Every structure is written in C-alpha cells, then in structure tokens.
Amino acid sequence: FSKQSSRAVGQIATRQYSDSEFKCSRKCDVNEECAAWNYRQQDKECFLLKVLENEGFVNDKRYSTGIPVECINQRYQLDQVT
C-alpha cells in the first residue's frame, strides 16, 4: 500500500524547479485532463497553466499562450512565455 500514488499529481503541481535548463512540458493526468507547464526565467519557477475550456487556450492568469489545447495522451513542449 502506497500513499504516494494518490498524491502524486498534486505534489508535481506544486513543485518548483531551480534548474534553468529544466524543460517544462504538457502532461496529461490519469483522467486525460490536460495540464500544461511553463518555465518562468525571472524567478526560475516551473508553473502550472490552467486550461480555459471556452477558448481552448492555456492560461495561468498571469501569462497566456496562443497554443490550442490538444493534449490528450501526448507530451510536447510549450513555448516559453516572455
């Protein structure tokens, strides 16, 4: 019995990375809901982007990208928001 499996998604979502070489990529969870990640250079934070269902774009309320949401069982990199 492992408690880790049920908490893994939440732990990943709140994690911060200090490695400037770290590449953040979109990830899909077990429910096939799309989560997107991006790396913010100024404070070296890897942050979770939220999906705007209406518009089909990812947005974290601070930054947004023009990348449509097409992430079901796929992983690819987001362009860095500048």
C-alpha positions, 0 to 999 in steps of 0.5 A: 500500500502506497500513499504516494500514488494518490498524491502524486499529481498534486505534489508535481503541481506544486513543485518548483524547479531551480534548474534553468535548463529544466524543460517544462512540458504538457502532461496529461493526468490519469483522467486525460485532463490536460495540464500544461507547464511553463518555465518562468526565467525571472524567478526560475519557477516551473508553473502550472497553466490552467486550461480555459475550456471556452477558448481552448487556450492555456492560461495561468492568469498571469501569462497566456499562450496562443497554443490550442489545447490538444493534449490528450495522451501526448507530451510536447513542449510549450513555448516559453512565455516572455 
